[in-house]
Amino acid sequence: MKDLKYLFAYATPATAVIGLWAGSFWVFLTPFFAFMIVPFLETILPVAEQNLTKKQALSKNKNKFFNILLYLNIPIVYGLVGYFLWSLGFVDYTTTELAGLTVSIGVVVGANGINVAHELGHRRLRFEKTLGKLLLIPALYMHFFIEHNFGHHLHAATPEDPATANYNQSVYSFWRASISGQYVNAWRIQKNLLKQAKLPFLSIKNDMFWYTLIQLGYLSGIYLLIGGFATVLGVGIALMGVVLLETINYIEHYGLKRSKMTSGRYERVTEIHSWNSNHILGRILLYELTRHSDHHYRAHKKYQLLEYHDLSPQMPFGYTTSMVLALIPALWFTVMNKLIPVAMRP
Protein backbone atom coordinates (compact mmCIF):
# COMPACT_ATOMS: atom_id res chain seq x y z
CA MET A 1 0.00 0.00 0.00
CA LYS A 2 2.90 2.35 0.68
CA ASP A 3 3.81 2.25 -3.00
CA LEU A 4 0.51 3.91 -3.84
CA LYS A 5 1.95 7.16 -2.51
CA TYR A 6 3.48 7.73 -5.97
CA LEU A 7 -0.02 8.23 -7.35
CA PHE A 8 0.28 11.67 -5.76
CA ALA A 9 2.64 12.56 -8.62
CA TYR A 10 -0.52 12.88 -10.71
CA ALA A 11 -1.76 15.67 -8.43
CA THR A 12 0.02 18.28 -10.57
CA PRO A 13 -1.74 17.34 -13.83
CA ALA A 14 -4.99 16.91 -11.86
CA THR A 15 -4.84 20.57 -10.84
CA ALA A 16 -4.37 21.52 -14.50
CA VAL A 17 -7.48 19.51 -15.39
CA ILE A 18 -9.41 21.44 -12.73
CA GLY A 19 -8.16 24.70 -14.24
CA LEU A 20 -9.31 23.66 -17.72
CA TRP A 21 -12.71 22.58 -16.45
CA ALA A 22 -13.46 25.43 -14.02
CA GLY A 23 -11.74 28.38 -15.71
CA SER A 24 -11.65 31.76 -13.94
CA PHE A 25 -9.01 31.99 -11.16
CA TRP A 26 -8.79 28.18 -11.09
CA VAL A 27 -6.47 28.32 -14.10
CA PHE A 28 -3.70 29.27 -11.67
CA LEU A 29 -4.32 26.31 -9.39
CA THR A 30 -1.33 24.34 -10.72
CA PRO A 31 1.40 26.91 -9.89
CA PHE A 32 -0.41 27.73 -6.63
CA PHE A 33 -0.42 24.04 -5.70
CA ALA A 34 3.18 23.38 -6.74
CA PHE A 35 4.80 26.52 -5.34
CA MET A 36 2.55 27.51 -2.44
CA ILE A 37 0.63 24.54 -1.07
CA VAL A 38 3.39 21.95 -1.43
CA PRO A 39 6.11 24.19 0.10
CA PHE A 40 3.79 24.97 3.03
CA LEU A 41 3.06 21.30 3.64
CA GLU A 42 6.76 20.44 3.41
CA THR A 43 7.53 22.84 6.26
CA ILE A 44 5.18 20.98 8.61
CA LEU A 45 5.66 17.39 7.44
CA PRO A 46 8.68 15.37 8.61
CA VAL A 47 11.46 14.44 6.21
CA ALA A 48 11.95 10.76 5.38
CA GLU A 49 15.58 9.66 5.55
CA GLN A 50 14.96 5.92 5.69
CA ASN A 51 16.45 3.70 2.99
CA LEU A 52 15.10 0.40 1.72
CA THR A 53 16.37 -2.91 3.01
CA LYS A 54 18.00 -5.22 0.45
CA LYS A 55 14.87 -7.37 0.41
CA GLN A 56 12.62 -4.34 -0.18
CA ALA A 57 14.90 -3.00 -2.92
CA LEU A 58 14.89 -6.35 -4.72
CA SER A 59 11.10 -6.49 -4.61
CA LYS A 60 10.61 -2.90 -5.79
CA ASN A 61 13.15 -3.31 -8.57
CA LYS A 62 11.05 -6.11 -10.11
CA ASN A 63 7.67 -4.46 -9.52
CA LYS A 64 6.23 -3.28 -12.87
CA PHE A 65 3.87 -0.91 -11.03
CA PHE A 66 6.64 1.69 -10.82
CA ASN A 67 7.20 1.53 -14.58
CA ILE A 68 3.49 1.85 -15.37
CA LEU A 69 3.32 5.00 -13.23
CA LEU A 70 5.92 6.55 -15.53
CA TYR A 71 4.35 5.36 -18.79
CA LEU A 72 0.95 6.83 -17.89
CA ASN A 73 2.46 10.31 -18.01
CA ILE A 74 2.60 10.10 -21.81
CA PRO A 75 -1.18 10.18 -22.39
CA ILE A 76 -1.54 12.63 -19.50
CA VAL A 77 0.95 15.16 -20.89
CA TYR A 78 -0.15 14.85 -24.52
CA GLY A 79 -3.80 14.81 -23.48
CA LEU A 80 -3.52 18.05 -21.52
CA VAL A 81 -1.48 19.89 -24.13
CA GLY A 82 -3.65 18.59 -26.97
CA TYR A 83 -6.98 19.32 -25.34
CA PHE A 84 -6.00 22.85 -24.30
CA LEU A 85 -4.77 23.80 -27.76
CA TRP A 86 -7.75 22.13 -29.44
CA SER A 87 -10.19 23.87 -27.09
CA LEU A 88 -9.04 27.25 -28.40
CA GLY A 89 -11.44 26.65 -31.25
CA PHE A 90 -14.58 26.39 -29.12
CA VAL A 91 -13.82 28.01 -25.73
CA ASP A 92 -13.72 31.79 -25.41
CA TYR A 93 -10.82 32.10 -22.98
CA THR A 94 -9.93 35.46 -21.47
CA THR A 95 -6.33 36.67 -21.73
CA THR A 96 -5.84 35.89 -18.05
CA GLU A 97 -7.17 32.36 -18.50
CA LEU A 98 -4.89 31.78 -21.48
CA ALA A 99 -1.89 32.93 -19.45
CA GLY A 100 -2.84 30.79 -16.45
CA LEU A 101 -3.45 27.65 -18.49
CA THR A 102 -0.24 28.10 -20.48
CA VAL A 103 1.74 28.34 -17.23
CA SER A 104 -0.16 25.47 -15.60
CA ILE A 105 0.22 23.05 -18.48
CA GLY A 106 3.83 24.16 -18.86
CA VAL A 107 4.42 23.11 -15.24
CA VAL A 108 2.95 19.70 -16.08
CA VAL A 109 5.20 19.43 -19.15
CA GLY A 110 8.19 20.15 -16.90
CA ALA A 111 7.27 17.99 -13.89
CA ASN A 112 5.48 15.09 -15.54
CA GLY A 113 7.05 15.44 -18.96
CA ILE A 114 10.73 16.37 -18.90
CA ASN A 115 11.28 14.97 -15.42
CA VAL A 116 9.82 11.58 -16.33
CA ALA A 117 11.70 11.70 -19.65
CA HIS A 118 14.85 12.14 -17.59
CA GLU A 119 14.08 8.98 -15.60
CA LEU A 120 13.24 6.94 -18.70
CA GLY A 121 16.27 8.28 -20.56
CA HIS A 122 18.52 6.54 -18.05
CA ARG A 123 16.86 3.17 -18.55
CA ARG A 124 18.60 0.40 -20.47
CA LEU A 125 15.65 -0.71 -22.60
CA ARG A 126 15.32 1.06 -25.97
CA PHE A 127 11.53 1.01 -25.55
CA GLU A 128 11.76 3.10 -22.39
CA LYS A 129 14.34 5.46 -23.87
CA THR A 130 11.96 6.04 -26.79
CA LEU A 131 9.11 6.86 -24.41
CA GLY A 132 11.42 9.34 -22.70
CA LYS A 133 12.14 11.05 -26.00
CA LEU A 134 8.40 11.27 -26.72
CA LEU A 135 7.91 13.15 -23.46
CA LEU A 136 10.55 15.70 -24.49
CA ILE A 137 8.72 16.71 -27.67
CA PRO A 138 6.06 19.00 -26.08
CA ALA A 139 8.93 20.81 -24.33
CA LEU A 140 10.87 21.13 -27.62
CA TYR A 141 13.85 19.85 -25.64
CA MET A 142 14.81 16.56 -27.27
CA HIS A 143 18.49 17.50 -27.28
CA PHE A 144 18.31 17.09 -23.50
CA PHE A 145 18.51 13.31 -24.03
CA ILE A 146 21.97 13.58 -25.59
CA GLU A 147 23.39 16.41 -23.49
CA HIS A 148 22.17 15.06 -20.17
CA ASN A 149 23.30 11.46 -20.62
CA PHE A 150 26.58 12.10 -22.43
CA GLY A 151 27.42 15.58 -21.11
CA HIS A 152 25.91 16.48 -17.76
CA HIS A 153 26.58 13.17 -16.05
CA LEU A 154 30.19 13.31 -17.20
CA HIS A 155 30.87 16.95 -16.35
CA ALA A 156 28.48 17.70 -13.45
CA ALA A 157 29.94 19.98 -10.77
CA THR A 158 32.70 21.22 -13.10
CA PRO A 159 33.10 24.43 -15.15
CA GLU A 160 32.58 22.31 -18.30
CA ASP A 161 28.96 21.68 -17.39
CA PRO A 162 26.47 24.42 -18.36
CA ALA A 163 23.83 22.71 -16.16
CA THR A 164 25.86 23.32 -12.98
CA ALA A 165 25.21 26.70 -11.35
CA ASN A 166 28.23 28.61 -10.09
CA TYR A 167 28.62 30.08 -6.63
CA ASN A 168 26.74 33.43 -6.48
CA GLN A 169 25.23 32.92 -9.94
CA SER A 170 21.58 33.96 -10.02
CA VAL A 171 18.95 31.64 -11.42
CA TYR A 172 18.15 34.22 -14.11
CA SER A 173 21.74 34.22 -15.35
CA PHE A 174 21.74 30.44 -15.13
CA TRP A 175 18.65 30.09 -17.32
CA ARG A 176 20.39 31.85 -20.21
CA ALA A 177 23.70 30.06 -19.78
CA SER A 178 22.26 26.59 -19.27
CA ILE A 179 19.65 26.63 -22.03
CA SER A 180 22.05 27.90 -24.68
CA GLY A 181 25.04 25.94 -23.37
CA GLN A 182 23.24 22.61 -23.30
CA TYR A 183 21.96 23.04 -26.85
CA VAL A 184 25.43 23.85 -28.20
CA ASN A 185 26.89 20.96 -26.18
CA ALA A 186 24.32 18.54 -27.58
CA TRP A 187 25.48 19.28 -31.14
CA ARG A 188 29.12 18.97 -30.08
CA ILE A 189 28.47 15.64 -28.38
CA GLN A 190 26.51 14.38 -31.40
CA LYS A 191 29.39 15.31 -33.67
CA ASN A 192 31.85 13.40 -31.45
CA LEU A 193 29.58 10.34 -31.29
CA LEU A 194 29.39 10.25 -35.08
CA LYS A 195 33.16 10.62 -35.32
CA GLN A 196 33.70 7.72 -32.92
CA ALA A 197 31.37 5.60 -35.06
CA LYS A 198 33.29 6.72 -38.17
CA LEU A 199 30.16 8.27 -39.63
CA PRO A 200 29.88 11.63 -41.44
CA PHE A 201 28.08 14.57 -39.86
CA LEU A 202 25.42 14.35 -42.58
CA SER A 203 24.39 10.88 -41.51
CA ILE A 204 21.04 9.19 -40.92
CA LYS A 205 22.45 8.36 -37.47
CA ASN A 206 22.65 12.05 -36.57
CA ASP A 207 19.96 12.13 -33.88
CA MET A 208 20.13 15.90 -33.52
CA PHE A 209 18.89 16.25 -37.10
CA TRP A 210 15.98 13.92 -36.33
CA TYR A 211 15.15 15.74 -33.11
CA THR A 212 15.04 19.03 -35.00
CA LEU A 213 12.77 17.60 -37.69
CA ILE A 214 10.46 15.93 -35.16
CA GLN A 215 10.03 19.13 -33.16
CA LEU A 216 9.42 21.19 -36.29
CA GLY A 217 6.89 18.56 -37.33
CA TYR A 218 5.19 18.84 -33.94
CA LEU A 219 4.83 22.62 -34.27
CA SER A 220 3.80 22.34 -37.92
CA GLY A 221 1.11 19.84 -36.96
CA ILE A 222 -0.28 22.25 -34.37
CA TYR A 223 -0.23 25.07 -36.93
CA LEU A 224 -1.96 23.08 -39.66
CA LEU A 225 -4.58 21.49 -37.40
CA ILE A 226 -5.36 24.33 -35.00
CA GLY A 227 -3.69 27.52 -36.17
CA GLY A 228 -0.93 30.04 -35.56
CA PHE A 229 -2.13 31.25 -32.17
CA ALA A 230 -2.20 27.68 -30.84
CA THR A 231 1.35 27.26 -32.11
CA VAL A 232 2.46 30.31 -30.16
CA LEU A 233 0.84 28.93 -27.01
CA GLY A 234 2.46 25.57 -27.69
CA VAL A 235 5.85 27.29 -27.68
CA GLY A 236 4.85 29.13 -24.49
CA ILE A 237 3.98 25.84 -22.81
CA ALA A 238 7.34 24.41 -23.87
CA LEU A 239 9.19 27.46 -22.55
CA MET A 240 7.46 27.17 -19.17
CA GLY A 241 8.41 23.50 -18.97
CA VAL A 242 12.03 24.28 -19.81
CA VAL A 243 12.21 27.09 -17.24
CA LEU A 244 10.90 24.67 -14.61
CA LEU A 245 13.53 22.10 -15.59
CA GLU A 246 16.36 24.61 -15.57
CA THR A 247 15.30 25.95 -12.17
CA ILE A 248 15.56 22.39 -10.88
CA ASN A 249 18.95 22.07 -12.56
CA TYR A 250 19.98 25.26 -10.79
CA ILE A 251 19.25 24.00 -7.29
CA GLU A 252 20.56 20.47 -7.89
CA HIS A 253 24.24 21.39 -8.09
CA TYR A 254 24.41 25.04 -7.05
CA GLY A 255 27.92 25.99 -5.92
CA LEU A 256 29.20 22.40 -5.69
CA LYS A 257 32.50 21.60 -7.39
CA ARG A 258 34.62 18.55 -8.08
CA SER A 259 38.33 18.91 -7.40
CA LYS A 260 40.90 18.61 -10.15
CA MET A 261 43.54 15.91 -9.61
CA THR A 262 47.23 16.18 -10.46
CA SER A 263 46.52 14.24 -13.66
CA GLY A 264 44.37 17.10 -14.86
CA ARG A 265 41.18 15.08 -14.58
CA TYR A 266 38.37 15.84 -12.18
CA GLU A 267 37.68 13.57 -9.25
CA ARG A 268 34.94 10.99 -9.69
CA VAL A 269 31.34 12.12 -9.10
CA THR A 270 30.26 11.05 -5.63
CA GLU A 271 27.42 11.65 -3.18
CA ILE A 272 28.82 15.07 -2.25
CA HIS A 273 28.38 16.70 -5.66
CA SER A 274 24.58 17.11 -5.69
CA TRP A 275 22.09 18.62 -3.27
CA ASN A 276 19.82 16.10 -1.61
CA SER A 277 16.35 16.61 -0.16
CA ASN A 278 14.34 14.06 1.82
CA HIS A 279 11.16 16.15 2.00
CA ILE A 280 8.51 13.58 1.25
CA LEU A 281 6.08 15.51 -0.97
CA GLY A 282 8.80 16.74 -3.30
CA ARG A 283 10.20 13.24 -3.49
CA ILE A 284 6.86 11.85 -4.61
CA LEU A 285 5.87 14.65 -6.99
CA LEU A 286 9.22 14.49 -8.79
CA TYR A 287 9.65 10.71 -8.72
CA GLU A 288 12.51 10.83 -6.19
CA LEU A 289 14.53 13.32 -8.27
CA THR A 290 15.25 15.11 -4.99
CA ARG A 291 17.50 12.22 -3.97
CA HIS A 292 19.77 13.57 -6.66
CA SER A 293 23.02 12.72 -4.93
CA ASP A 294 22.40 9.00 -5.26
CA HIS A 295 21.13 9.47 -8.82
CA HIS A 296 24.48 10.91 -9.91
CA TYR A 297 26.33 8.34 -7.87
CA ARG A 298 24.51 5.49 -9.66
CA ALA A 299 22.78 6.97 -12.71
CA HIS A 300 20.98 3.83 -13.85
CA LYS A 301 19.31 3.15 -10.49
CA LYS A 302 15.52 3.35 -10.78
CA TYR A 303 13.76 6.16 -8.98
CA GLN A 304 12.03 3.92 -6.41
CA LEU A 305 15.43 2.58 -5.28
CA LEU A 306 17.31 5.84 -4.74
CA GLU A 307 18.92 6.22 -1.32
CA TYR A 308 19.83 8.88 1.18
CA HIS A 309 23.53 9.39 2.01
CA ASP A 310 24.73 11.14 5.15
CA LEU A 311 27.66 12.57 3.18
CA SER A 312 25.44 14.41 0.72
CA PRO A 313 24.89 18.15 1.18
CA GLN A 314 21.34 18.57 2.42
CA MET A 315 18.93 21.24 1.30
CA PRO A 316 17.15 22.94 4.20
CA PHE A 317 13.91 22.87 2.21
CA GLY A 318 12.20 20.68 -0.35
CA TYR A 319 12.90 21.17 -4.04
CA THR A 320 9.69 23.10 -4.71
CA THR A 321 10.37 25.50 -1.82
CA SER A 322 13.96 25.88 -3.00
CA MET A 323 12.81 26.76 -6.50
CA VAL A 324 10.72 29.61 -5.11
CA LEU A 325 13.61 30.73 -2.93
CA ALA A 326 15.95 30.73 -5.92
CA LEU A 327 13.78 33.37 -7.61
CA ILE A 328 14.98 35.83 -4.94
CA PRO A 329 18.78 35.64 -5.48
CA ALA A 330 19.83 37.66 -2.40
CA LEU A 331 17.77 35.42 -0.13
CA TRP A 332 18.96 32.27 -1.91
CA PHE A 333 22.61 33.25 -1.51
CA THR A 334 22.09 34.08 2.17
CA VAL A 335 20.57 30.67 2.89
CA MET A 336 22.61 28.40 0.62
CA ASN A 337 26.12 29.84 0.43
CA LYS A 338 26.91 29.00 4.04
CA LEU A 339 25.81 25.39 3.46
CA ILE A 340 28.24 24.80 0.61
CA PRO A 341 31.25 22.77 1.83
CA VAL A 342 34.12 25.14 2.61
CA ALA A 343 36.51 23.31 0.30
CA MET A 344 34.18 23.97 -2.65
CA ARG A 345 33.74 27.71 -2.12
CA PRO A 346 35.72 30.16 -4.30
Secondary structure, 3 states (H helix, E strand, C coil): CHHHHHHHHHHHHHHHHHHHHHCHHHHHHHHHHHHHHHHHHHHHCCECCCCCCHHHHHHHHHCCHHHHHHHCHHHHHHHHHHHHHHHCCCCCCCHHHHHHHHHHHHHHHHHHHHHHHHHHHCCCCHHHHHHHHHHHHHHCCCHHHHHHHHHHHHHCCCCCCCCCCCCCCCHHHHHHHHHHHHHHHHHHHHHHHHHHCCCCCCCCCCHHHHHHHHHHHHHHHHHHHCCHHHHHHHHHHHHHHHHHHHHHHHHHHCCCCCCECCCCCECCCCHHHCCECCEHHHHHHCCCCCEHHHHHHCCCCCHHHCCCCCCCCECCCCHHHHHHHHCCHHHHHHHHHHHCCHHHCC
